[in-house]
Amino acid sequence: MHLLADAPPATPGMGAALLQYSPLILMFAVLYFLLIRPNQKRAKVRNQMLGNLKKGDKVVTIGGMHGTIMEITDDMVVLRVNDATKMTFDRSAISSVRSDQSGSGSSDGPQIKQ
């Protein structure tokens, strides 16, 4: 009985440490797959779209301005808004490239059925 009192306390094994940190590991995995990875994919697609811009593309800026690219440099874009107006924007201000299909009769806006 005297020998048991002198024995060092039992140390938790590797399984107990893994069990203790498993909620933290699980939380990080969920955040990675739900937030970080989709955002990286979106950024990759956006950077590819900005890299593929060319003269003559019809684009929409982040402010909602529609125009056609007249000049393009590494970081600047000159848009023709109407026949007489040209505006200069940062390349990063381009939100999307419009794909106008002439003859299809569809508009860029939402379709309302009556």
Phi and psi in degrees as GROMACS dihedral restraints (atoms count N, CA, C in turn):
[ dihedral_restraints ]
;  ai    aj    ak    al  type     phi  dphi    fc
    3     4     5     6     1   -67.8    20    10
    4     5     6     7     1   -29.6    20    10
    6     7     8     9     1   -70.0    20    10
    7     8     9    10     1   -33.5    20    10
    9    10    11    12     1   -68.9    20    10
   10    11    12    13     1   -31.9    20    10
   12    13    14    15     1   -72.1    20    10
   13    14    15    16     1   -28.8    20    10
   15    16    17    18     1   -85.1    20    10
   16    17    18    19     1   -10.5    20    10
   18    19    20    21     1   -70.7    20    10
   19    20    21    22     1   141.1    20    10
   21    22    23    24     1   -67.8    20    10
   22    23    24    25     1   152.5    20    10
   24    25    26    27     1   -65.3    20    10
   25    26    27    28     1   150.4    20    10
   27    28    29    30     1   -70.1    20    10
   28    29    30    31     1   133.8    20    10
   30    31    32    33     1   -91.4    20    10
   31    32    33    34     1   143.0    20    10
   33    34    35    36     1   -66.4    20    10
   34    35    36    37     1   143.3    20    10
   36    37    38    39     1   -80.9    20    10
   37    38    39    40     1  -177.8    20    10
   39    40    41    42     1   -65.2    20    10
   40    41    42    43     1   -32.9    20    10
   42    43    44    45     1   -64.4    20    10
   43    44    45    46     1   -38.2    20    10
   45    46    47    48     1   -68.8    20    10
   46    47    48    49     1   -38.4    20    10
   48    49    50    51     1   -66.9    20    10
   49    50    51    52     1   -41.2    20    10
   51    52    53    54     1   -64.6    20    10
   52    53    54    55     1   -39.6    20    10
   54    55    56    57     1   -65.8    20    10
   55    56    57    58     1   -35.2    20    10
   57    58    59    60     1   -68.4    20    10
   58    59    60    61     1   -37.6    20    10
   60    61    62    63     1   -94.7    20    10
   61    62    63    64     1    -2.5    20    10
   63    64    65    66     1   -61.5    20    10
   64    65    66    67     1   -38.8    20    10
   66    67    68    69     1   -62.2    20    10
   67    68    69    70     1   -38.2    20    10
   69    70    71    72     1   -65.6    20    10
   70    71    72    73     1   -42.5    20    10
   72    73    74    75     1   -65.3    20    10
   73    74    75    76     1   -42.4    20    10
   75    76    77    78     1   -64.4    20    10
   76    77    78    79     1   -41.4    20    10
   78    79    80    81     1   -62.5    20    10
   79    80    81    82     1   -42.8    20    10
   81    82    83    84     1   -63.7    20    10
   82    83    84    85     1   -41.0    20    10
   84    85    86    87     1   -63.9    20    10
   85    86    87    88     1   -42.8    20    10
   87    88    89    90     1   -64.6    20    10
   88    89    90    91     1   -44.8    20    10
   90    91    92    93     1   -62.5    20    10
   91    92    93    94     1   -38.5    20    10
   93    94    95    96     1   -63.5    20    10
   94    95    96    97     1   -48.6    20    10
   96    97    98    99     1   -77.5    20    10
   97    98    99   100     1   -23.2    20    10
   99   100   101   102     1   -95.7    20    10
  100   101   102   103     1   -27.2    20    10
  102   103   104   105     1  -118.1    20    10
  103   104   105   106     1   -52.7    20    10
  105   106   107   108     1   -72.9    20    10
  106   107   108   109     1   -50.1    20    10
  108   109   110   111     1   -63.7    20    10
  109   110   111   112     1   -45.8    20    10
  111   112   113   114     1   -62.6    20    10
  112   113   114   115     1   -36.0    20    10
  114   115   116   117     1   -66.3    20    10
  115   116   117   118     1   -37.7    20    10
  117   118   119   120     1   -65.0    20    10
  118   119   120   121     1   -39.4    20    10
  120   121   122   123     1   -65.0    20    10
  121   122   123   124     1   -42.9    20    10
  123   124   125   126     1   -61.8    20    10
  124   125   126   127     1   -42.2    20    10
  126   127   128   129     1   -65.2    20    10
  127   128   129   130     1   -37.4    20    10
  129   130   131   132     1   -65.5    20    10
  130   131   132   133     1   -43.1    20    10
  132   133   134   135     1   -65.8    20    10
  133   134   135   136     1   -41.2    20    10
  135   136   137   138     1   -64.9    20    10
  136   137   138   139     1   -44.2    20    10
  138   139   140   141     1   -63.4    20    10
  139   140   141   142     1   -36.5    20    10
  141   142   143   144     1   -66.1    20    10
  142   143   144   145     1   -41.4    20    10
  144   145   146   147     1   -63.4    20    10
  145   146   147   148     1   -43.5    20    10
  147   148   149   150     1   -66.6    20    10
  148   149   150   151     1   -33.1    20    10
  150   151   152   153     1   -72.3    20    10
  151   152   153   154     1   -25.9    20    10
  153   154   155   156     1   -93.5    20    10
  154   155   156   157     1     5.7    20    10
  156   157   158   159     1   -64.5    20    10
  157   158   159   160     1   142.0    20    10
  159   160   161   162     1  -143.9    20    10
  160   161   162   163     1   165.3    20    10
  162   163   164   165     1   -61.6    20    10
  163   164   165   166     1   132.8    20    10
  165   166   167   168     1    99.5    20    10
  166   167   168   169     1   -12.2    20    10
  168   169   170   171     1   -67.9    20    10
  169   170   171   172     1   142.1    20    10
  171   172   173   174     1   -95.6    20    10
  172   173   174   175     1   123.7    20    10
  174   175   176   177     1  -129.4    20    10
  175   176   177   178     1   166.1    20    10
  177   178   179   180     1  -124.5    20    10
  178   179   180   181     1   132.5    20    10
  180   181   182   183     1   -85.8    20    10
  181   182   183   184     1   172.0    20    10
  183   184   185   186     1   -68.3    20    10
  184   185   186   187     1   -18.5    20    10
  186   187   188   189     1   -88.3    20    10
  187   188   189   190     1    -3.9    20    10
  189   190   191   192     1    95.8    20    10
  190   191   192   193     1     6.2    20    10
  192   193   194   195     1   -77.2    20    10
  193   194   195   196     1   127.3    20    10
  195   196   197   198     1   -98.8    20    10
  196   197   198   199     1   138.7    20    10
  198   199   200   201     1  -169.0    20    10
  199   200   201   202     1   176.3    20    10
  201   202   203   204     1  -114.2    20    10
  202   203   204   205     1   135.6    20    10
  204   205   206   207     1   -71.2    20    10
  205   206   207   208     1   122.9    20    10
  207   208   209   210     1  -100.2    20    10
  208   209   210   211     1   -41.8    20    10
  210   211   212   213     1  -137.0    20    10
  211   212   213   214     1   149.5    20    10
  213   214   215   216     1  -145.5    20    10
  214   215   216   217     1   134.9    20    10
  216   217   218   219     1  -124.1    20    10
  217   218   219   220     1  -168.9    20    10
  219   220   221   222     1   -62.4    20    10
  220   221   222   223     1   -36.7    20    10
  222   223   224   225     1  -128.9    20    10
  223   224   225   226     1    -1.1    20    10
  225   226   227   228     1  -126.8    20    10
  226   227   228   229     1   150.1    20    10
  228   229   230   231     1  -134.4    20    10
  229   230   231   232     1   132.8    20    10
  231   232   233   234     1  -105.4    20    10
  232   233   234   235     1   120.1    20    10
  234   235   236   237     1  -105.7    20    10
  235   236   237   238     1   139.7    20    10
  237   238   239   240     1   -94.7    20    10
  238   239   240   241     1   115.2    20    10
  240   241   242   243     1   -86.8    20    10
  241   242   243   244     1   -43.2    20    10
  243   244   245   246     1  -141.6    20    10
  244   245   246   247     1  -165.2    20    10
  246   247   248   249     1   -63.5    20    10
  247   248   249   250     1   -30.6    20    10
  249   250   251   252     1  -112.5    20    10
  250   251   252   253     1    -9.9    20    10
  252   253   254   255     1  -109.3    20    10
  253   254   255   256     1   125.4    20    10
  255   256   257   258     1  -119.4    20    10
  256   257   258   259     1   135.6    20    10
  258   259   260   261     1  -127.4    20    10
  259   260   261   262     1   144.1    20    10
  261   262   263   264     1  -103.9    20    10
  262   263   264   265     1   132.8    20    10
  264   265   266   267     1  -132.1    20    10
  265   266   267   268     1   157.7    20    10
  267   268   269   270     1   -68.7    20    10
  268   269   270   271     1   149.3    20    10
  270   271   272   273     1   -62.3    20    10
  271   272   273   274     1   -33.0    20    10
  273   274   275   276     1   -71.3    20    10
  274   275   276   277     1   -11.2    20    10
  276   277   278   279     1   -80.9    20    10
  277   278   279   280     1    -5.2    20    10
  279   280   281   282     1   -78.6    20    10
  280   281   282   283     1   124.8    20    10
  282   283   284   285     1   -91.7    20    10
  283   284   285   286     1   -44.2    20    10
  285   286   287   288     1  -157.6    20    10
  286   287   288   289     1   162.7    20    10
  288   289   290   291     1  -104.1    20    10
  289   290   291   292     1   125.7    20    10
  291   292   293   294     1   -80.1    20    10
  292   293   294   295     1   141.0    20    10
  294   295   296   297     1  -114.7    20    10
  295   296   297   298     1    95.2    20    10
  297   298   299   300     1   -84.4    20    10
  298   299   300   301     1   126.2    20    10
  300   301   302   303     1  -112.1    20    10
  301   302   303   304     1   101.2    20    10
  303   304   305   306     1   -68.3    20    10
  304   305   306   307     1   140.0    20    10
  306   307   308   309     1    93.6    20    10
  307   308   309   310     1   -10.6    20    10
  309   310   311   312     1   -84.0    20    10
  310   311   312   313     1   -21.3    20    10
  312   313   314   315     1    79.4    20    10
  313   314   315   316     1     7.5    20    10
  315   316   317   318     1  -101.8    20    10
  316   317   318   319     1   149.5    20    10
  318   319   320   321     1  -105.9    20    10
  319   320   321   322     1   170.6    20    10
  321   322   323   324     1   -73.7    20    10
  322   323   324   325     1   -24.7    20    10
  324   325   326   327     1   -76.8    20    10
  325   326   327   328     1   175.0    20    10
  327   328   329   330     1   -69.5    20    10
  328   329   330   331     1   146.7    20    10
  330   331   332   333     1   -88.1    20    10
  331   332   333   334     1   130.3    20    10
  333   334   335   336     1  -109.8    20    10
  334   335   336   337     1   122.6    20    10
  336   337   338   339     1   -98.4    20    10
  337   338   339   340     1   137.2    20    10
